[in-house]
């Protein structure tokens, strides 16, 4: 079963990146799930960027790195900064930010590179970045004044320009604050650390979210805008008429974060003959189980230890652990996996932590564990990332038990 866990990195692309860095003497810095060039670069002679100088780049293939992207965006105008969002696996996360010295440089990048064909069948999407610079802090102590708040904020984060204390709630007893930062990047970094920082320094739990003015004119969602944590989680626009096979449960109170996962939903009890996982995943003696070697070739499937049927393995090139797990469950006739994932907390490094429980109908107990991922550019991409990480963990568990 070890052949199911596939390599997600393209060694040729990684080697090309390393050779490019050595040849150009360019330095990339890893900061909180993003790899940064410049800000500014050593030879920068242009103006310091202001508003409207940054573009948002999406639809980047996962195995494309700075050796292809930076020269492309440098061809339009000098780059002040380039940030590629990275996953802990070493793949990029499909989106990046490029900052130029002037708004004219950003406009030229959009006009030149939007829908640029990077590979066959792959076109980049380039548009203006909405650079939010204000954070809304709630659940502050009633006794906290503006001076004390600014002192704490400047101790925990960089780029604080000012703060306004406001009363909220039905009787005005809740204290909130609007905090202004010098740049979107400074506000983004602050958003990652303030919750944990206030808890560690003052022993209080606050909530932090982006402060938006008016309705969104774009569908761009930035690195931290929808990280699937409780303050930013939004329901889908169109509810699904069928029960989802994957769902993220949102806790309503901080105390719920440490609560155990809810009991599994009612489902038919497993047959009496089912034993623990390792016994279940062992094929009957009369069938010698082997995984097919050719991509797409059929393999025997055993349902409840009786009759073999045909199951087609998904292509390994897809690197899709969700499809691989579904194929395994079909191969052994144990039902379609149901994913139940609950947000737990956001770590100081920016990673989102989730507890998962995967219910496979013919297994006597659900498979439980935890995964961590970085925030994605949209809710849908985050759901896919969490589900993929969960499926990888479940496959590893099944491999260890079989």
C-alpha positions in Angstrom: 0.0 0.0 0.0 3.0 2.3 0.3 2.9 2.9 -3.5 -0.2 5.1 -2.9 1.7 7.9 -1.2 3.0 9.8 -4.2 5.8 12.3 -4.5 4.3 15.8 -4.8 7.5 17.8 -5.7 8.9 17.9 -9.2 12.7 17.3 -8.7 13.6 18.8 -12.1 11.7 22.1 -11.3 13.3 22.3 -7.8 16.8 21.7 -9.3 16.1 24.4 -12.0 15.2 26.9 -9.2 18.4 26.1 -7.2 20.5 26.6 -10.3 18.8 29.9 -11.2 19.4 31.2 -7.6 23.0 30.2 -7.8 23.5 31.8 -11.3 21.7 35.1 -10.5 22.8 35.4 -6.8 19.2 36.3 -6.0 18.2 35.7 -2.4 14.7 34.4 -1.4 13.5 34.8 2.2 10.9 32.4 3.7 8.5 34.3 6.0 5.3 32.8 7.4 4.4 30.6 4.5 5.5 32.9 1.8 8.8 33.2 -0.1 9.9 36.8 -0.7 12.2 38.5 -3.1 13.2 42.1 -2.6 11.3 44.5 -0.5 13.4 46.2 -1.8 16.1 44.3 -3.8 19.7 45.3 -3.1 20.1 47.4 -6.3 16.8 49.3 -6.0 17.0 52.9 -7.2 13.3 53.6 -7.8 10.7 55.2 -5.6 9.2 53.6 -2.5 5.9 52.0 -3.6 2.6 53.6 -2.4 -1.0 52.4 -2.9 -1.9 50.8 -6.2 1.6 49.4 -6.9 0.9 45.8 -6.2 -0.8 43.1 -8.4 -2.3 39.8 -7.4 -1.3 36.7 -9.5 -3.4 33.5 -9.5 -3.7 30.3 -11.5 0.0 29.5 -11.0 0.8 25.8 -11.5 1.9 24.2 -8.2 5.4 23.3 -9.6 6.3 26.7 -11.0 8.7 28.8 -9.0 10.5 32.1 -8.9 13.0 31.2 -11.7 10.1 31.5 -14.2 7.9 34.1 -12.5 10.3 36.8 -11.4 12.0 37.2 -14.8 8.5 37.3 -16.4 7.3 40.1 -14.2 10.6 41.9 -14.3 10.2 42.1 -18.1 7.4 44.6 -17.6 9.0 47.0 -15.1 11.5 46.9 -12.2 10.2 44.8 -9.3 10.3 46.2 -5.8 9.0 42.9 -4.2 7.7 39.5 -5.3 6.0 37.1 -2.8 5.1 33.5 -3.7 2.8 31.8 -1.3 4.2 28.4 -0.3 2.9 25.2 1.3 4.9 23.3 3.9 5.2 20.5 1.4 7.4 22.7 -0.9 4.8 23.4 -3.5 3.5 26.9 -4.2 -0.1 27.5 -3.3 -1.2 28.8 -6.7 -0.9 32.6 -6.1 1.6 35.4 -5.6 2.0 39.2 -5.3 4.2 41.4 -7.3 4.9 45.0 -6.2 6.3 47.7 -8.5 7.7 51.1 -7.7 4.8 53.0 -9.3 1.1 52.4 -10.1 2.0 52.6 -13.8 4.3 49.5 -13.4 1.4 47.6 -11.9 -1.0 48.7 -14.6 1.5 47.6 -17.3 1.8 44.2 -15.6 -1.9 43.7 -15.7 -2.2 44.8 -19.4 0.7 42.6 -20.5 0.5 39.5 -18.4 -3.1 38.9 -17.6 -4.1 35.7 -19.4 -0.4 35.2 -20.3 0.1 31.5 -21.4 2.7 30.2 -19.0 2.3 26.6 -20.1 0.1 24.8 -22.6 -3.4 25.1 -21.3 -2.3 27.3 -18.3 -2.9 31.1 -18.3 -2.1 33.4 -15.5 -4.6 35.8 -14.0 -3.2 39.2 -13.0 -5.2 42.0 -11.5 -4.9 44.9 -9.0 -4.3 43.9 -5.4 -6.7 45.3 -2.8 -4.2 46.4 -0.2 -6.1 46.4 3.1 -4.3 48.3 5.9 -6.8 48.3 8.7 -7.6 45.6 11.3 -10.6 45.5 13.6 -9.9 44.2 17.1 -12.8 43.1 19.3 -13.2 41.7 22.9 -10.7 44.1 24.3 -10.7 44.8 28.1 -13.0 47.6 29.1 -10.2 49.3 31.1 -7.8 49.4 28.1 -7.0 52.9 26.8 -5.6 54.1 23.5 -2.1 54.6 24.9 -1.9 51.2 26.5 -3.3 49.6 23.3 -0.7 51.3 21.1 2.1 50.2 23.4 1.0 46.6 23.2 0.4 46.7 19.4 3.9 48.2 18.7 5.5 45.6 20.9 3.8 42.7 19.0 3.8 44.1 15.4 5.5 46.5 13.1 4.1 49.4 11.1 1.4 50.6 13.5 0.4 54.1 12.5 -2.5 54.7 14.9 -5.6 53.2 16.6 -9.1 54.4 17.5 -10.9 53.0 20.5 -14.7 52.4 20.0 -17.5 51.2 22.1 -19.7 48.5 20.7 -22.4 46.1 21.8 -26.1 46.7 22.7 -25.2 48.8 25.8 -21.8 50.1 24.6 -20.0 47.9 27.1 -17.8 46.1 24.5 -14.5 47.7 23.6 -13.2 47.4 20.1 -10.4 49.2 18.2 -9.7 50.1 14.6 -5.9 49.8 14.0 -4.1 51.5 11.0 -0.9 50.0 9.5 1.6 51.4 7.1 1.1 48.7 4.5 -1.0 45.7 3.7 2.0 43.5 4.4 2.5 44.9 7.9 -1.2 44.5 8.6 -1.2 40.9 7.2 1.8 40.0 9.5 0.1 41.6 12.5 -3.1 39.7 11.8 -1.1 36.4 12.2 0.3 37.2 15.6 -2.0 39.5 17.5 -4.4 36.8 18.8 -1.6 34.7 20.3 0.3 37.8 21.3 -2.5 39.3 23.4 -3.1 35.9 25.0 0.6 35.4 25.9 1.3 39.0 27.0 -2.0 39.9 28.7 -3.8 36.6 29.2 -6.9 37.8 27.2 -8.5 36.4 24.1 -9.3 38.9 21.4 -10.6 38.5 17.8 -9.0 40.1 14.8 -10.4 40.6 11.3 -9.9 42.8 8.3 -11.8 46.1 8.3 -13.5 46.5 5.0 -15.3 49.6 3.7 -18.3 49.0 1.5 -18.9 45.9 -0.6 -16.2 44.1 -2.4 -15.7 45.2 -6.0 -13.4 42.2 -6.8 -13.5 38.5 -6.1 -9.9 38.5 -5.1 -9.3 37.0 -1.7 -5.9 37.6 -0.2 -3.6 35.5 1.9 -5.4 36.2 5.2 -8.8 37.4 4.0 -10.6 34.0 4.4 -8.3 31.7 6.4 -11.2 29.4 7.5 -10.8 30.6 11.1 -14.0 31.5 12.9 -13.9 35.3 12.4 -13.7 35.0 8.6 -15.6 31.8 7.8 -18.5 32.5 5.5 -21.2 30.1 4.4 -21.3 29.1 0.7 -23.4 31.3 -1.6 -25.4 28.4 -2.9 -26.3 25.7 -0.4 -25.8 22.1 -1.6 -29.1 20.2 -1.9 -27.3 17.0 -0.9 -25.4 16.2 2.3 -21.7 17.1 1.6 -19.0 14.5 1.7 -16.7 17.1 3.2 -17.6 19.7 5.8 -15.8 22.1 8.1 -17.5 22.7 11.4 -17.1 26.1 13.0 -16.8 26.4 16.8 -19.0 29.2 18.2 -17.1 29.8 21.5 -13.4 29.7 22.3 -14.0 26.9 24.8 -15.3 24.7 22.0 -11.8 24.6 20.4 -10.7 22.0 22.9 -14.0 20.0 22.9 -13.9 16.5 21.4 -15.3 16.1 18.0 -19.1 15.4 17.9 -20.2 11.8 17.8 -20.4 10.2 14.3 -23.7 10.5 12.5 -26.0 7.5 12.5 -25.1 4.9 10.0 -25.7 1.2 9.5 -23.6 -0.9 12.0 -20.7 -2.7 10.5 -21.1 -6.4 9.7 -20.2 -8.7 12.7 -17.4 -10.3 10.7 -15.5 -7.0 10.5 -12.3 -6.9 12.7 -9.9 -4.1 13.3 -8.5 -2.1 10.4 -5.5 -4.3 9.7 -7.6 -7.4 9.5 -10.2 -5.7 7.4 -7.6 -4.4 4.9 -6.0 -7.9 4.5 -7.5 -9.6 1.5 -8.8 -13.2 1.8 -6.2 -16.0 1.6 -7.4 -17.2 -1.8 -6.7 -13.8 -3.4 -3.2 -12.5 -3.7 -3.6 -8.7 -3.5 -1.3 -6.7 -5.7 -1.7 -3.1 -6.8 -1.8 -2.6 -10.6 1.5 -1.3 -12.0 0.2 0.5 -15.1 -1.7 3.7 -14.6 -5.4 3.1 -15.0 -5.2 -0.7 -15.1 -7.8 -2.6 -13.1 -7.2 -4.2 -9.8 -9.3 -6.7 -7.8 -11.6 -5.3 -5.2 -13.0 -7.3 -2.3 -16.3 -6.5 -0.8 -16.7 -7.8 2.8 -14.2 -10.5 2.2 -16.2 -12.2 -0.6 -16.3 -11.5 -4.3 -13.6 -9.5 -6.1 -14.8 -6.6 -8.4 -13.0 -4.2 -10.6 -11.7 -0.8 -9.4 -9.7 1.6 -11.6 -6.9 3.4 -9.9 -6.7 7.2 -10.5 -3.6 8.4 -12.3 -0.6 8.9 -10.0 0.3 12.0 -11.9 -2.7 13.8 -10.4 -1.1 13.8 -6.9 -4.7 13.7 -5.5 -4.7 12.0 -2.2 -8.5 12.4 -2.0 -9.0 10.3 -5.2 -6.4 7.8 -4.0 -8.2 7.3 -0.7 -11.6 6.9 -2.5 -10.0 4.3 -4.8 -8.6 2.4 -1.8 -12.0 2.3 -0.2 -13.6 1.1 -3.4 -10.9 -1.5 -3.8 -11.7 -3.0 -0.4 -15.4 -2.4 -0.6 -15.6 -0.4 2.6 -17.7 2.5 1.4 -17.1 6.1 0.4 -15.2 8.2 3.0 -17.1 11.0 4.8 -14.9 13.9 6.0 -15.7 15.7 9.2 -13.2 18.5 9.9 -13.2 21.1 12.7 -11.1 24.2 12.9 -9.0 24.1 16.1 -6.7 27.2 16.2 -4.3 29.3 14.3 -0.7 28.9 15.3 1.8 31.9 15.8 3.5 30.8 12.5 0.3 31.4 10.6 -0.6 27.7 10.1 -4.3 26.8 10.6 -4.8 23.6 12.7 -7.8 21.3 12.1 -9.0 18.2 13.8 -10.5 15.6 11.5 -12.6 12.5 11.7 -13.0 10.4 8.6 -16.0 8.0 8.7 -15.6 5.0 6.4 -19.0 3.1 6.6 -17.6 -0.5 6.9 -14.9 0.4 9.5 -15.9 -0.2 13.1 -14.4 3.2 14.3 -13.7 6.5 12.6 -10.2 7.5 11.7 -9.2 10.6 13.7 -6.3 13.0 13.8 -5.1 16.5 13.0 -3.6 18.4 10.1 -2.2 21.9 9.6 -2.3 24.0 6.5 -1.6 27.6 5.5 -4.4 30.0 4.6 -5.5 29.9 0.9 -6.7 32.5 -1.6 -10.3 31.4 -1.2 -12.6 29.3 0.9 -12.9 26.6 -1.8 -9.2 26.3 -2.2 -8.8 26.0 1.6 -11.4 23.2 1.7 -9.5 21.4 -1.0 -6.2 21.8 0.8 -7.6 20.6 4.1 -9.3 17.6 2.6 -6.2 16.7 0.7 -4.0 16.9 3.8 -6.6 14.8 5.7 -6.7 12.2 3.0 -2.9 11.9 3.0 -3.0 11.3 6.8 -5.7 8.7 6.5 -3.8 6.8 3.8 -0.7 6.8 6.0 -2.7 5.4 8.9 -4.1 2.7 6.6 -0.7 1.8 5.3 0.7 1.5 8.9 -2.2 -0.7 9.9 -2.3 -3.0 6.9 
